[in-house]
Amino acid sequence: MTVMLEAADATRRPSRVRSEPPAWLVVALACAGQFLVVLDVSVVNVALPSIRADLGMGESGLQWVVNAYSIAFAGFMLLGGRAGDLYGRKRMFLVGLGLFTLASLAGGLAQQGGELLIARAVQGLGAAVLAPATLTIVTSAVPEGPARARAIATWTAVGAGGGAAGGFFGGLLVDTLSWRWVLLINVPVGALVLLGSLLWLTESRNGAGRRLDLPGALLVTGGLAVLAYGISQTEAEGWTAAATLVPLAVGLALVAGFLVVESRTTAPLMPLGLLRVRAVASANAAMFLSGFAMFSMWFFMTLYAQNVLGYSPLAAGASLMPSSLAIVVGSKLAPRLMRPLGARWVAVLGAAVAVAGFAWQSTMTADGRFVTAIMCPGILMMLGAGLATTPLASLATSGAAPGEAGLVSGLVNTSRTMGGSLGLAVLSTLAAARTGGAGSPEALTEGYALAFRVGTGVLLAGLVLMLVWLPRRISAT
C-alpha cells in the first residue's frame, strides 16, 4: 500500500509544476489592461451629448461624467501602486480589472445620472488599482536589457494609442449602437483579460515593512472632489453663497488634513520631503498647470464639434484623430530633442507650441471650418502636450534617489490628473457662466472660446514657471 501511495504521489507531482508563460503573453495581458484604463479617460467625451439627451443631465453633470473617473483615478493611484507591492501585483491587477469591469456594466445600464456618476467613480477606483500593476508586471516578465526596453516601449505606445483611439471608437459605438456601449464594451474585453490573467500571470510582490496609507488616499480624493463640486456651484449660486463657500472650505480642510497626515505617517503616499528637491517640485508644479489646461481640451472640442458644428458622434471622434496622433508624435520626438537641447528647453518648447494652439482655438466661431477650427489648433495643442510631458517626467525623476524614481513618476501622473480634474471643473463652470443657459451655437461658442482663453493664460503661467524654476541640468541617471 505504501508503495502504491508513493507511486501515485510521484505520478501527481509533475502535474503541480507549472511552466512559466511566454513573456509576450504576459506583456500582452498587462498592455490590454493599460489600454482599457487609458481608453476610458477619453472614450466618453464623444458620448456626452447623447448621455445628456438620454439621462437629462446638465452641463455641470456632464463634467462629472469625466471628473468622477479622473478624480478617483488620481486620488487612489499611488495607493494602488503601494497595494500591489504589499499584496501582490497579479492580485491587484485582478481586483482592479474586476472592479473596473463590473463598474462598466453598471454604468452602461444606468437609468439616472447619479447611477452613472457612481459607476464612473468606481471605474476610476478600479483603474487606480489596475494601472500601477500593469507596468510592474511588464518589467517583472522581461529581463533587464533591450528586450525590457522594447516591452516598456510597447506598453507606452499602447497607452498613447488608447487615448488616441478613444474619440474614434467612442463615436463609432455611439453612432452604430448607443452611448451605453462606450461602457458596455469593457465588459467582454475585461472578462477575456481576466480569464487570461488568472491562467497565465504569476504573482510577485515587494512590500516588506510597508503599509497602506488609506487615510491619505481618502483625504486627498475627498478634498479634490469636494473642491471641484464647490467650484461647479459658483455657476448657479455665485462665489459668496453658502452652497459654494461651505464645500470649498471643506475641500481645503481635507487637503490640509492630507498634508498633515503625509507629514506624520511612516509610509506616506506623497513624501513631502521630495518636494524640497527643486527638480521634483518644479516639474510637478508645471505638470499640474499643464494638466489644468490640456485635460479639458477633449471635453470642449467634442462639445464644440457636436453642439455647434453639428457633427455626428463618429465624425466628432474622427475629427480629433489628427490631434490624438500628434500627442504620440510629440512623445516620440521629445527624447530625440532632449539630447541636443536639454529637458528644460524641450519642456518650454512644448508649452509654447501648446500655447499657440490654445490661443488659436480660442478664436473659434459658430461657423468654423474643420481645418482651421479643429484640426490645426488641435494638432498644435496635443503636439505641445507630447513634447512637454516626457522632459517634465525626466526632470522630476532626475531629482529623486534611484529607489524613489517609481514613486516620483507616480507623483507626476497624479499631479497631471489632479490638475486636469480641477481645471475641468473651473473651465466648464466659466464656460457655462458665459453661455448664461442659452443653447444657441453662438452662445455655446462664446463659452467654449472663453475656456480656451483661460487655458491659454494658465499655460503661459506654466511656461514662465518652467523658464524660472526648472533646473537647467539633470543628472546622468
C-alpha positions as CSV (number, residue, x, y, z in Angstrom):
1,M,0.0,0.0,0.0
2,T,2.8,2.4,0.8
3,V,4.5,1.7,-2.5
4,M,1.2,2.4,-4.3
5,L,0.7,5.7,-2.4
6,E,4.3,6.8,-3.2
7,A,3.8,5.8,-6.8
8,A,0.6,7.8,-7.0
9,D,2.2,10.8,-5.4
10,A,5.1,10.6,-7.8
11,T,2.6,10.5,-10.7
12,R,0.8,13.5,-9.4
13,R,3.8,15.6,-8.5
14,P,4.8,16.6,-12.1
15,S,1.3,18.0,-12.7
16,R,1.9,20.5,-10.0
17,V,4.8,22.0,-11.8
18,R,3.6,24.9,-13.9
19,S,5.6,26.2,-16.8
20,E,6.2,29.9,-17.0
21,P,4.0,31.6,-19.6
22,P,5.7,33.3,-22.6
23,A,6.9,36.8,-21.8
24,W,5.0,38.2,-24.9
25,L,1.7,36.8,-23.5
26,V,2.3,38.4,-20.1
27,V,3.1,41.7,-21.7
28,A,0.0,41.5,-23.9
29,L,-2.2,41.0,-20.9
30,A,-0.7,43.9,-19.0
31,C,-1.0,46.1,-22.1
32,A,-4.6,45.2,-22.5
33,G,-5.4,46.3,-19.0
34,Q,-3.5,49.6,-19.6
35,F,-5.4,50.1,-22.9
36,L,-8.7,49.9,-21.1
37,V,-7.7,52.3,-18.4
38,V,-6.4,55.0,-20.8
39,L,-9.2,54.5,-23.2
40,D,-11.9,55.3,-20.6
41,V,-10.3,58.6,-19.9
42,S,-11.2,59.9,-23.4
43,V,-13.8,57.5,-24.8
44,V,-16.8,59.0,-23.0
45,N,-16.1,62.6,-24.2
46,V,-17.7,61.9,-27.6
47,A,-20.8,60.3,-26.0
48,L,-21.5,63.3,-23.7
49,P,-24.2,65.0,-25.8
50,S,-26.0,61.6,-26.2
51,I,-25.7,61.0,-22.4
52,R,-27.2,64.4,-21.7
53,A,-30.2,63.8,-24.1
54,D,-30.9,60.3,-22.6
55,L,-30.4,60.9,-18.9
56,G,-31.3,64.6,-18.8
57,M,-28.0,65.8,-17.4
58,G,-27.0,69.4,-17.5
59,E,-23.6,70.8,-18.4
60,S,-22.3,70.6,-14.8
61,G,-23.5,66.9,-14.7
62,L,-21.6,66.2,-17.9
63,Q,-18.3,67.5,-16.4
64,W,-18.7,65.0,-13.6
65,V,-19.1,62.1,-16.0
66,V,-15.4,62.8,-16.8
67,N,-14.3,64.1,-13.4
68,A,-15.8,61.3,-11.3
69,Y,-13.5,58.9,-13.1
70,S,-10.4,61.1,-13.2
71,I,-10.6,62.2,-9.5
72,A,-10.9,58.7,-8.2
73,F,-8.2,57.6,-10.6
74,A,-5.8,60.3,-9.5
75,G,-6.6,60.1,-5.8
76,F,-6.1,56.4,-5.4
77,M,-3.3,55.8,-8.0
78,L,-0.4,55.9,-5.5
79,L,-2.4,53.8,-3.1
80,G,-3.0,51.2,-5.8
81,G,0.7,51.0,-6.5
82,R,1.5,50.5,-2.8
83,A,-1.2,47.8,-2.6
84,G,0.4,45.9,-5.5
85,D,3.7,45.9,-3.6
86,L,2.1,44.7,-0.4
87,Y,-0.5,42.2,-1.6
88,G,0.9,41.1,-5.0
89,R,0.8,42.7,-8.4
90,K,-1.3,39.9,-10.0
91,R,-3.8,40.0,-7.2
92,M,-4.2,43.8,-7.5
93,F,-4.4,43.5,-11.3
94,L,-7.3,41.1,-11.0
95,V,-9.0,43.1,-8.3
96,G,-8.7,46.3,-10.2
97,L,-9.8,44.9,-13.5
98,G,-12.7,43.0,-11.9
99,L,-13.9,46.3,-10.2
100,F,-13.4,48.2,-13.5
101,T,-15.4,45.7,-15.5
102,L,-18.3,45.5,-13.0
103,A,-18.5,49.3,-12.8
104,S,-18.5,49.5,-16.6
105,L,-21.5,47.2,-16.6
106,A,-23.3,49.2,-14.0
107,G,-22.5,52.5,-15.9
108,G,-23.8,51.1,-19.2
109,L,-27.1,50.0,-17.6
110,A,-27.5,53.2,-15.6
111,Q,-31.0,54.8,-15.8
112,Q,-30.2,58.0,-13.9
113,G,-27.4,60.5,-13.9
114,G,-26.5,59.7,-10.3
115,E,-26.1,56.0,-11.0
116,L,-23.8,56.8,-13.9
117,L,-21.6,59.1,-11.8
118,I,-21.2,56.5,-9.0
119,A,-20.3,53.8,-11.6
120,R,-17.7,56.2,-13.2
121,A,-16.2,56.8,-9.7
122,V,-15.9,53.1,-9.1
123,Q,-14.4,52.7,-12.5
124,G,-11.7,55.2,-11.6
125,L,-11.0,53.4,-8.3
126,G,-10.6,50.1,-10.3
127,A,-8.3,51.9,-12.8
128,A,-6.2,53.3,-9.9
129,V,-5.7,49.7,-8.6
130,L,-5.1,48.2,-12.0
131,A,-2.9,50.8,-13.8
132,P,0.2,50.7,-11.5
133,A,0.3,46.9,-11.6
134,T,0.4,46.8,-15.4
135,L,3.9,48.4,-15.7
136,T,5.3,46.3,-12.8
137,I,4.0,43.1,-14.4
138,V,5.7,44.1,-17.7
139,T,9.1,44.8,-16.1
140,S,8.9,41.6,-14.0
141,A,8.2,39.4,-17.0
142,V,11.1,40.6,-19.2
143,P,14.7,40.5,-18.2
144,E,16.6,43.8,-18.0
145,G,18.2,44.9,-21.3
146,P,17.0,45.6,-24.8
147,A,14.0,43.2,-24.5
148,R,12.7,45.1,-21.5
149,A,13.2,48.4,-23.2
150,R,11.1,47.1,-26.1
151,A,8.4,45.8,-23.8
152,I,8.2,49.2,-22.0
153,A,8.0,51.0,-25.3
154,T,5.1,48.7,-26.3
155,W,3.4,49.4,-23.0
156,T,3.8,53.2,-23.6
157,A,2.6,53.0,-27.2
158,V,-0.5,51.1,-26.1
159,G,-1.3,53.7,-23.5
160,A,-0.9,56.5,-26.0
161,G,-2.9,54.5,-28.6
162,G,-5.7,54.1,-26.1
163,G,-6.0,57.8,-25.6
164,A,-5.8,58.4,-29.4
165,A,-8.4,55.8,-30.2
166,G,-10.9,56.8,-27.5
167,G,-12.6,59.5,-29.6
168,F,-12.9,57.4,-32.8
169,F,-14.1,54.2,-31.1
170,G,-16.5,56.2,-28.9
171,G,-18.0,57.9,-31.9
172,L,-18.3,54.6,-33.8
173,L,-20.1,52.9,-30.8
174,V,-22.5,55.8,-30.2
175,D,-23.4,56.1,-33.9
176,T,-23.9,52.4,-34.6
177,L,-25.2,51.2,-31.2
178,S,-25.7,53.7,-28.4
179,W,-23.7,55.7,-25.8
180,R,-24.2,52.8,-23.4
181,W,-21.8,50.6,-25.4
182,V,-19.0,53.1,-24.7
183,L,-19.0,51.5,-21.3
184,L,-20.5,48.1,-22.0
185,I,-17.7,47.2,-24.5
186,N,-15.4,47.0,-21.5
187,V,-17.3,44.0,-20.1
188,P,-16.5,41.3,-22.7
189,V,-13.0,42.6,-23.2
190,G,-12.4,42.8,-19.4
191,A,-13.8,39.3,-18.9
192,L,-11.4,37.9,-21.5
193,V,-8.4,39.7,-20.0
194,L,-9.4,38.5,-16.5
195,L,-9.6,34.9,-17.7
196,G,-6.2,35.1,-19.4
197,S,-4.7,36.8,-16.3
198,L,-6.0,34.1,-14.0
199,L,-4.4,31.4,-16.2
200,W,-1.1,32.9,-17.2
201,L,0.0,35.7,-14.9
202,T,2.4,34.9,-12.0
203,E,2.4,36.6,-8.6
204,S,5.1,39.0,-7.4
205,R,5.4,41.4,-4.5
206,N,8.0,43.6,-2.8
207,G,6.4,45.3,0.2
208,A,8.2,44.1,3.3
209,G,7.9,46.5,6.2
210,R,5.5,48.8,4.4
211,R,1.8,49.6,4.9
212,L,-1.1,51.3,3.1
213,D,-1.8,55.0,3.7
214,L,-5.5,54.7,3.3
215,P,-6.3,57.8,5.3
216,G,-4.1,59.9,3.0
217,A,-5.8,58.5,-0.1
218,L,-9.3,59.1,1.2
219,L,-8.4,62.7,2.3
220,V,-6.8,63.8,-1.0
221,T,-9.6,62.2,-3.1
222,G,-12.3,63.6,-0.9
223,G,-10.7,67.0,-0.8
224,L,-10.3,67.1,-4.6
225,A,-13.9,66.0,-5.2
226,V,-15.4,68.5,-2.8
227,L,-13.3,71.3,-4.2
228,A,-14.4,70.5,-7.7
229,Y,-18.0,70.4,-6.5
230,G,-17.7,73.8,-4.8
231,I,-16.2,75.3,-8.0
232,S,-19.1,73.9,-10.0
233,Q,-21.6,75.5,-7.6
234,T,-20.4,79.0,-8.5
235,E,-22.2,79.0,-11.8
236,A,-25.7,78.8,-10.1
237,E,-25.0,80.2,-6.7
238,G,-22.2,82.7,-7.1
239,W,-18.9,82.8,-5.1
240,T,-20.3,84.2,-1.9
241,A,-23.2,81.8,-1.4
242,A,-23.1,79.2,1.4
243,A,-23.6,76.4,-1.2
244,T,-20.3,77.4,-2.7
245,L,-18.3,78.5,0.3
246,V,-19.0,75.5,2.5
247,P,-17.8,72.8,0.1
248,L,-14.8,75.0,-0.8
249,A,-13.9,75.3,2.9
250,V,-14.4,71.6,3.5
251,G,-12.3,70.7,0.4
252,L,-9.5,72.9,1.6
253,A,-9.7,71.4,5.1
254,L,-9.5,67.9,3.7
255,V,-6.5,68.8,1.6
256,A,-4.8,70.4,4.6
257,G,-5.6,67.2,6.6
258,F,-3.9,65.2,3.8
259,L,-0.8,67.3,4.2
260,V,-0.8,66.8,8.0
261,V,-1.2,63.0,7.6
262,E,1.6,62.8,5.0
263,S,4.0,64.7,7.2
264,R,3.4,62.3,10.1
265,T,2.9,58.8,8.7
266,T,5.8,56.5,8.3
267,A,4.7,55.3,4.8
268,P,3.2,58.3,3.1
269,L,1.6,58.3,-0.3
270,M,3.4,61.6,-1.1
271,P,6.6,62.1,0.9
272,L,6.6,65.8,1.4
273,G,10.4,65.8,1.7
274,L,10.6,65.1,-2.0
275,L,9.0,68.4,-2.7
276,R,12.1,70.1,-1.2
277,V,14.0,68.9,-4.3
278,R,13.9,71.6,-6.9
279,A,13.6,69.3,-9.9
280,V,10.7,67.3,-8.3
281,A,8.8,70.3,-7.0
282,S,9.1,72.4,-10.2
283,A,8.3,69.6,-12.6
284,N,5.2,68.6,-10.6
285,A,4.0,72.2,-10.5
286,A,4.5,72.5,-14.2
287,M,2.7,69.2,-14.8
288,F,-0.2,70.4,-12.6
289,L,-0.6,73.6,-14.7
290,S,-0.3,71.7,-18.0
291,G,-2.9,69.2,-16.9
292,F,-5.2,72.0,-15.7
293,A,-5.4,73.4,-19.3
294,M,-4.9,70.4,-21.5
295,F,-7.1,67.8,-19.8
296,S,-10.2,69.7,-20.7
297,M,-9.3,70.1,-24.4
298,W,-11.1,66.9,-25.4
299,F,-14.2,67.8,-23.4
300,F,-14.7,71.2,-25.1
301,M,-13.6,70.1,-28.6
302,T,-16.1,67.3,-28.6
303,L,-18.9,69.5,-27.4
304,Y,-18.0,72.2,-30.0
305,A,-17.9,69.7,-32.8
306,Q,-21.3,68.2,-32.0
307,N,-23.3,71.0,-30.4
308,V,-22.1,73.9,-32.6
309,L,-20.8,72.4,-35.9
310,G,-23.4,69.7,-36.0
311,Y,-21.0,66.7,-36.3
312,S,-22.3,63.2,-35.6
313,P,-20.5,61.3,-32.7
314,L,-18.5,59.3,-35.2
315,A,-17.5,62.4,-37.2
316,A,-16.6,64.2,-34.0
317,G,-14.4,61.3,-32.9
318,A,-12.7,61.1,-36.3
319,S,-12.1,64.9,-36.3
320,L,-9.9,64.6,-33.2
321,M,-7.8,61.8,-34.6
322,P,-5.1,64.1,-36.1
323,S,-4.6,65.8,-32.7
324,S,-4.7,62.4,-31.0
325,L,-1.9,61.2,-33.3
326,A,0.0,64.5,-32.7
327,I,0.5,63.7,-29.0
328,V,2.0,60.4,-29.9
329,V,4.4,62.1,-32.4
330,G,5.3,64.7,-29.7
331,S,6.0,61.9,-27.2
332,K,8.3,60.1,-29.7
333,L,10.0,63.3,-30.8
334,A,10.8,64.7,-27.3
335,P,13.6,62.2,-26.3
336,R,15.4,63.0,-29.6
337,L,15.2,66.7,-28.9
338,M,16.3,66.3,-25.3
339,R,19.8,65.2,-26.4
340,P,20.8,68.4,-28.1
341,L,18.5,70.9,-26.3
342,G,18.1,69.5,-22.8
343,A,15.0,68.6,-21.0
344,R,14.2,72.1,-19.7
345,W,14.2,73.7,-23.2
346,V,12.1,70.9,-24.7
347,A,9.5,71.3,-22.0
348,V,9.4,75.1,-22.7
349,L,9.2,74.4,-26.4
350,G,6.2,72.1,-25.8
351,A,4.5,74.6,-23.6
352,A,5.0,77.3,-26.3
353,V,3.5,75.1,-29.0
354,A,0.5,74.3,-26.8
355,V,0.0,78.0,-26.0
356,A,-0.1,78.7,-29.8
357,G,-2.7,76.0,-30.2
358,F,-4.9,77.2,-27.3
359,A,-4.7,80.8,-28.5
360,W,-5.8,79.7,-32.0
361,Q,-8.6,77.6,-30.6
362,S,-9.9,80.5,-28.5
363,T,-10.8,82.3,-31.8
364,M,-13.3,79.7,-32.7
365,T,-16.6,80.8,-34.4
366,A,-20.0,79.2,-34.7
367,D,-19.4,78.6,-38.5
368,G,-15.8,77.3,-38.2
369,R,-14.2,75.0,-40.7
370,F,-12.7,71.7,-39.8
371,V,-9.1,72.5,-40.9
372,T,-8.9,75.9,-39.1
373,A,-11.3,75.4,-36.2
374,I,-10.4,71.8,-35.1
375,M,-7.5,70.1,-36.9
376,C,-4.7,72.7,-36.9
377,P,-5.2,74.1,-33.4
378,G,-5.8,70.6,-32.1
379,I,-2.5,69.4,-33.6
380,L,-0.6,72.2,-32.0
381,M,-2.2,71.7,-28.6
382,M,-1.5,68.0,-28.5
383,L,1.9,68.1,-30.1
384,G,2.9,70.6,-27.4
385,A,1.5,68.3,-24.7
386,G,3.5,65.4,-26.1
387,L,6.7,67.4,-26.3
388,A,6.3,68.8,-22.7
389,T,5.3,65.6,-20.8
390,T,8.5,63.5,-21.3
391,P,11.0,66.1,-20.3
392,L,9.0,67.1,-17.2
393,A,8.9,63.5,-16.1
394,S,12.6,63.1,-16.8
395,L,13.4,66.3,-14.7
396,A,11.2,65.1,-11.8
397,T,12.8,61.6,-11.6
398,S,16.3,63.0,-12.0
399,G,15.8,64.8,-8.7
400,A,15.0,61.6,-6.8
401,A,17.1,58.9,-5.4
402,P,17.1,55.7,-7.6
403,G,14.8,53.9,-5.2
404,E,12.3,56.7,-5.3
405,A,12.1,57.1,-9.2
406,G,8.9,55.0,-9.4
407,L,7.2,57.0,-6.6
408,V,8.1,60.3,-8.3
409,S,6.9,59.1,-11.6
410,G,3.6,58.3,-9.9
411,L,3.5,61.8,-8.4
412,V,4.0,63.3,-11.8
413,N,1.0,61.4,-13.2
414,T,-1.1,62.2,-10.1
415,S,-0.2,65.9,-10.4
416,R,-1.3,66.0,-14.0
417,T,-4.6,64.2,-13.4
418,M,-5.4,66.2,-10.3
419,G,-4.7,69.4,-12.2
420,G,-6.9,68.2,-15.0
421,S,-9.8,67.4,-12.7
422,L,-9.7,70.9,-11.1
423,G,-9.1,72.5,-14.5
424,L,-12.2,70.9,-16.0
425,A,-14.3,72.0,-13.0
426,V,-13.1,75.6,-13.3
427,L,-13.2,75.9,-17.1
428,S,-16.5,74.2,-17.6
429,T,-18.0,76.5,-14.9
430,L,-16.6,79.6,-16.6
431,A,-17.9,78.4,-20.0
432,A,-21.4,77.7,-18.6
433,A,-21.5,81.1,-16.9
434,R,-20.6,82.9,-20.1
435,T,-23.2,80.9,-22.0
436,G,-25.8,82.0,-19.5
437,G,-28.1,79.0,-20.1
438,A,-28.5,79.8,-23.8
439,G,-28.3,76.9,-26.2
440,S,-27.7,78.7,-29.5
441,P,-24.5,77.8,-31.4
442,E,-23.2,81.4,-31.0
443,A,-23.7,81.4,-27.2
444,L,-22.1,78.0,-26.8
445,T,-19.1,79.1,-28.9
446,E,-18.6,82.1,-26.7
447,G,-18.5,79.8,-23.6
448,Y,-16.1,77.3,-25.2
449,A,-13.8,80.1,-26.5
450,L,-13.6,81.6,-23.0
451,A,-12.4,78.2,-21.7
452,F,-9.6,78.1,-24.2
453,R,-8.6,81.7,-23.5
454,V,-8.3,81.0,-19.8
455,G,-6.4,77.8,-20.7
456,T,-4.0,79.9,-22.7
457,G,-3.3,82.1,-19.7
458,V,-2.7,79.1,-17.5
459,L,-0.3,77.5,-20.0
460,L,1.6,80.8,-20.2
461,A,1.9,80.8,-16.5
462,G,3.3,77.3,-16.7
463,L,5.7,78.3,-19.4
464,V,7.1,81.1,-17.2
465,L,7.3,78.7,-14.3
466,M,9.4,76.3,-16.4
467,L,11.7,79.1,-17.5
468,V,12.3,80.4,-14.0
469,W,12.1,77.3,-11.8
470,L,13.1,74.1,-13.8
471,P,16.7,73.2,-13.3
472,R,19.0,73.8,-16.3
473,R,20.7,70.4,-16.0
474,I,19.7,66.9,-14.9
475,S,21.8,64.1,-13.6
476,A,23.0,61.4,-16.0
477,T,20.6,58.9,-14.5
